[in-house]
């Protein structure tokens, strides 16, 4: 047996065991009581996409008249993602920017597993620009919910239409929900930061008896008279429920959107449909894998059996990688994985045909494996690289133009092709090398060859002795 073959075999067995553990050992969250099985927890889980798990998909377009830059869209995307993570309790949300072929910029929000009776309000909360402003409205109190027109109070703002303070002046760490002990109303405590601390103290000391109005996206949320000097902090009073107050605090902590958006489309996928899709996809994958394995076994006999073992290992390794790096599985992603199974066996076919050619020429098995693999390698390399380039192009196209289906397909197919190259180069070749000392080359039927295709018979034919 060749030097290093047993070492490679041992490493392959370790990889197979690790992959099987990653794929099949249950996560603690899936167990009764949330306890790990036998005290051993598998930290990895499959991340199901919107079409499998169910949930909500929302397309957000900038309001007419706006022409946001790429930087503004990226900032808005990050802020919306933070709002989703902190406010909607959705696992693995997908928030990304996209640009259509006609140049329309938008943001796609996918919320897998999201199911709420207050869906519309929650989605609309993501769109709130969240621009908090504090105005001097003089002796004029404004009703909560009223729209403030800054030009009406320009004279009271020293001739400026700018607000006294904005949300950028607030200290995020000071924001919190409190309850007034006398009225039992919920209020929002805030504090200023930087030079805004001194400016608030100075302003309130000079304007006792006047109204200070707080607006959110120009809608009044509080308009209260200044009773005394504020030492750099205060409270926002309004008719808040505890949920409203907490939502507003999160909004202020995250920051204001640089762009205002409209909901261009909103769709809901039921969890039942998603589970049915998973079931049918598993059946399709099992049928595809079974047919490929049966073909390899019938046509290539013993090498085909070894290829089937390598194919099973390939499937385990691929699913383990998907789990470990957090690939979001969608129907298109599963299609890419099933297709990669066929791509994985393609390399084995090339190697086996080359090896059979060398055996027909009378070479010993060890030599046939080496020469056959070397001759098959350029074809394997070029075909797989061309597929990976295609996957990269599809991924870039899907990312830039919002084609989520294409992104999932390209991701799983690319990873599958990379792993299939490893199994063809390392696993299948190692398995073939294990056959060298067994003498099976003297039984050509095990390789799908005619009975007179042994090395001795081939050499005799070449020398003209038979």
N, C-alpha and C positions, 0 to 999 in steps of 0.2 A: 504493500500500500504506500502511496506517495506521502512524503513528508508534509505535514501540515494539514492533511485531509481530516484526520481525527480531531485536530484542534478546531478546524472550521465546523465540523459536525457538532462539536460540543457547543460552540458559539451559536449555531443555528438552533440547537435544542433550547438553549437559554432564551434566545429571542422568541421562539415559539411559546415557551412557558410564560414569558413576560407579556406577550401579546394576548394570549388566552386569558390571563389574569385581568388585563386592562379591559378586554371586551366583555367577558362573561361574569367577573366577580361583581356582585351588586354594590351599589353606592349606599351609604348609611341612610340617606334620605328616602330610599325606596323600601327600606325595611320597616317592619312594624315597630313603632315606638322610636324610630329614627336611630336605632342602635346598629352598629356594624356587625356583619355576620362573623361569628366566632372571634369578635374583637378586632377583626382586620377590615379596615375601610378602604374601599377603592375611591380615591378622590376625583376620578374622572367620570364625566357623564356625557352622553350624546346631546348635542344642542340641536333641537328640532326647529326648522324654519316655520314661517307663518303658514305655509300651505299644509304642513303636517300637524302642527300643534294647534292651529286655529288662532285667531286673534284679529287685530285691526291693522289696516294699511291706510295711511293718509298721505296725500300728495299736497304739498304746500307751495303756492306760487307767490312771489312778491306782489304786493298790491300795485295796480296800474299807476303809471307815472314814476315808478322807481326804476333805477338802473344800477343795481348793486354791483360792487366789484367782487372779484373772487375772494379777497380777504374778508369782506363783509359777510359773504355767504358762508365762509368757513367759520367765522366767529359765531354767526347765528346758528349754524349746525351744532357747534360745541355747546352753546348755551341751551339749545333745545334738548340735546342729549342729557345734559345735567338735570334739566327739569324732569325728564322722563325717569331718570335713575332715582331721583330723590322724591318724586311726587307720585309716581304711578306704580311703583313696586313691580316692575316687569323685568324678568330675567332675560338677559341677552337681547336687549332691544337693538334694532338696526336703524341708525339715523345717518343719512348720507346725502351729499349734494349730487345733483345731476344736471346736465345740460343737453337739451334736445338738439336735433339737427338744425332747427331754425334759430338756435341761440337762446331759447327760453331756459333760464336758470330756475331751479326749484329744489326743494328738500323733500326727501322721502322718509317717512317715519313708519317703521314696522314694529308692531308690539305683539310678539308671539305669546300666546297664553293669556293675553289680556281679556278679561271678562268682568265688566262692571256695569251696574245698573245706572251709573251716572256718566256713561261714555261720552256723550256730546259735550257736557260741561268740562270733563277732564281734557278732551281734545282741544277745546277752545282755550283752556287755560295755558296750553303750550304756545298759543299764538299771541298771547298778550305781550305787547312790547315790553311792559314792565318798567316804564320810565317814570320813576317817582320824582315829583317836584314839589317844592315848598314855596308858596307865594304870599306876598303881603296884599291882602284884599282890603286893607284899610278898615273902615267901619262897616263893611258889608259882609255879613255871613252868607255862606252859600250852602244850599241843601246837598246832602249826600247823594251822589249819583248824578248831580248836575254837571254839565260840560262847561269848563272854564274857558273863557276867551281872554287870553293874556292882554290883548290890546285894551280891554276895558279897564285894566288896572295899571296901565303904563305910568300914569302920573304918580301913583303911590309907590312905584318901584324906581323912584328917582329918575324917571324918564326912560328907563330901560324896560324892554319887554322880556328880559331874561328872568328866570326864577331866582329866588334868594339862594336856594340850595337844591341839589339833585341827589339822586340815589347814590352817585359816586362819592358824595360827602359822608355817607353813613359808614360806620364801622360794622362790618358783617358779624363780627364776634359779639357785638352788643345786642343784636336783634333777638327778640324772644317774645313769646306770648305770656301775658300775665292776666290775672283776673282782678278787677276792681273790687275791693272788699266791701265797699258801700253799695255799689249798684249791681254787683255780680256780672258786669259786662266784661267781655274779653277785650283787652287792649294790647297794642304792640309796643314794647319798650325799644327805644333806639338810642344810640349814642353817635356823636360825630367823631371824625378823625382828622388829624392834621390841623391846618389853620381854621377848618370849619368849626372847631370847638370854640375858639375865641370869637369867631364871627357870629355864631349863634348866641353866645352869651352877650355880646355887645348889642346885637340887634334887638333881642328880647328886652334888654334893660331900657332901650330907647323907645320901645313901641308898646309899652304896657297899656292895655285897654283896647288895642287894635286886634283885628282878626288875622290869624295865620292859617292859611288854607293849604291842605296837603292833597295833591292830586296824583292819580295813577293813570297814565296815558290820557291826561287832560280830564279825567273823570274825578270828581270830588269824592274823597273817602273820609275826610275830616276837615272841619272848619271850626276852629275854637279860638276864643279870645285869650290873649296873653295876659295872665294874671300877675306874673312876676318874672324876674330874670331866670332864664334856664342855664344851668351851669354845664352846657355842652351835651346835655341829654334830655330826653323827655319821653312822652308816650303819644301814640297815635290812637285816638278814640274814634269809634265808629260802631255801627250796628253789626259787629262781627259775630259769626258763630265760631266755635273753636276750630272747625275745619277751614273756614274762610281765613281766619287769622294765621293758622299754620301755613296755609298755601301762600298767603301774602309774604310771610317771613321767608319762605323758601325762594319765592320770586325775587325778593330784594337781596337775599344773600348771593344768589347766582348772578344777578345783574340784568340789565336791560338789553333787549335785542336791538341791533342796529338797523333792522329792517322790519316792516310790518308785513304780515302774510295773510292770504286768503286760503281757504280750503278748496282746492281744485277738484279733489275727489276723495271719497272715503268708502272703503269696502271692508266687510267683515267676513271672515272665514270661520265656519263652525268647527269645533273640536271633533265632532263625530265624522265629518268629512275628512279631516286630517288623519284620524286613526284608520279609517277605511283605506286611505291612500297608502299608509304605511303597510297595512296588511297585504294589499295587492302588490306593492313594490317588493316586499319580501318574497312573495310567491314568484314574481318575475325574476328576481335575482337568483333564487334557488333553481328555477328551471334553466336559466341561462348557464349557471355554473355546472349543473348536472349534465346538460347536453355537451358542453365543451369537454368535461372530464370523460364522458363516455366515448366521444370521438377519439380523444388522445389514447385511451386505453385500447380501443379496437384497432386503431390504425398503427400505432407505434409500439404496442405490446408493453414490454418491460420498461423502456424509456418513457412511454406514455404514462405508466403507473407512477414513475418517479416525478414526472411533470405534474401529475394530479396532486401528489403530496406537496410539491412546491407551490401549486396553485392555491391549495388550502392555506398554506402558510402565508402566501401573498395576501389572500383575503383577510386573514387575521391581522397581519402587520398593517395593512391599509386602514382597516377599521380602528385599530389601536392608535394610529397616527391621527386619524380624524378626531378621535376622542381626546387625545392628549393636547393637541394644539387648538382645540375648540372650533373645528370646522362646523358651520351651521348647515345641517343637512336639510335639503329640500328635495322635492320630487326630481327636479333637474339634476341636483347633486347625486341622487341615487342612480339616475340614468347614466351620469358620467362614470360612476363607480362600476356599474354593470358593463358598460362599454369597455372599461379598462381591463376587465377580466379577459375579454377577447384579445386586447392588446398584449396582455401579459403572456398568453400562451403563444402568441405570434413568434416571439423570440425563441421559444422552445422548438417550434416547428422548424425554423431556420437551422438551428443547431443540430437537431436530429437528422434532417435531410443531408446535411453536410457530413455528419458522422457515418451515415449509411453509405454514402458515396465512397468514403475512405475504406470502409469495411469491404465493400465490393471489390476494391482495388487490392485487397489482400493485406491491409495494414492491421497490426495488432490493435486491440481496443484502446490502450493508453495513447498510442500514436494517433489513432483515428479521432479520439476526443480532442487532443491538442490541435491538430490540423483543422479538424472540422469547426472547432470553436473559433480559431483565428480567421478562417475564411467566412464564417457567418457574422463575425463581430462588426465589420463595416456596415453591413446591411442593417443589423440591429441598431447600431449607433445612429445611423442617418435617419432611419424611419422614426425612431423615438424622439430624436432632436427636432425633426420637422413637426411631429405632433405637439411637442412642448411649445414650439414657437407659435403654432396655431392657437394653443390654449392661452398663451400670453396675449396674443392679439385679441382673442375673444374676451379675456378678462379686462383688458384696457377699454375695449369698446363698451362692454357691459357696465363698467364702473362710471365711465364718462357720460353715458347716455341713459343710465337708469334701468338697464335691462337686468334685473336681479336674477332672472332665470339663467341667463347666459353666464353670469358671474359664478353661480353655484355649479353649473355644469363644467365650466373651465377649471375651477379650483379642484374639484374631485378628480377630474380626468388627468390634470397635470400631476397631482400627487400620486395617482395610481400608476402613471407611466414611469415616474421616477422610481417608485418602489418595485415595479415589475422589472426594471433594468437590474436592480440589485438581486432579485430572486433568480433571474436568468443567468447573470454573470457568476453569482456566488453559490446559490442554493442548488440549482439544477446541475451545474458543473461538479459540485462536491458530491452529489448523489451519483452521478455517472462515474466519478473516480472511485467510488466505493465498489463498483462492479469489477474493476480491473483485476484484482487478485482472485475473483471467484470462478473464472473460467467460463462465464456465460457466453463469451464470444464464440465458443464452439457450438452454440445452439442458435443458429441464425433466426430460427422462427421466433425467438424471444424479441428479436429486433425488427420483425416484420419483413425478413429477407427470405429468399428461397433457400432450400436445403443445401444447395451446393455453393453457398456464399460464405463458407468459413474461410479464414485466412489461408489454411493449407490448400484448400481447393482452388482458391483464387491464384495462389502462387503457382500451383501446378498448371493451371490454364495459361498463365502468363509465360511459363517456361516451355509450354507445348508438350508436356508429359501426359496429358489426358485429352 
